Amino acid sequence: MSANIALFAFAAFFEIAGCFAFWLWVRRGASPVLVVLGIVSLIGFALALTRVDSAFAGRAYAAYGGIYIAASLVWLWVIEGQTPTRADVTGAILAVIGALVIIGFAARAR
């Protein structure tokens, strides 16, 4: 289970970084070169998710969603300098609990 969580964390970083590159380009007029880095990052995201130990992609993506939510709030705080609200943190905790339930029960469902 811990290997899956690490893969989800890597995937989240790559996905957020890739999408953020597009955000910077479109919303803030950053260089189109950043889009190339974003595409490379999104490829890394997809590759990381294929390494998750799950018999079904949909289950892996569902569990990943909870980790992605928490990682997005870390990004908000560390990269964008915005402190998450109490509601943000509460929602992330619930999402991570849901992800852990999916990951934990998926191992037993095989």
C-alpha positions, 0 to 999 in steps of 0.5 A, a space after each residue: 500500500 505504501 508503494 501505491 501512495 508514493 506513486 500517487 504522490 509522484 503522479 499528483 506532483 507531475 499532474 499538478 505541475 503539468 497543468 500549472 504550466 498551462 495555467 501560467 501560459 494561458 492565464 499569466 502569459 508565460 512563455 510557450 516553452 513552459 507548455 512543453 515542460 507541462 506536456 512532459 510532466 503530464 506524460 510523467 503523471 500518466 506513466 506513474 499511474 500505470 505503475 500502481 498495483 491495481 487490477 483495474 485502472 478505474 479503482 487506481 484513479 478513484 484512489 488517486 483522486 483523494 491523494 490528488 486533492 491533498 497534493 493540490 492543497 499542498 501546491 496551493 500553500 507551497 507554490 502559490 503561497 495561499 494558506 488552505 482554509 479549514 474547509 480545504 483541510 477538512 475536505 482533503 482529510 476526508 478525501 485521503 481517508 476515502 483513498 485509503 479505504 479504496 486502496 486497503 480494500 482493493 488489496 483484499 478484493 483480489 
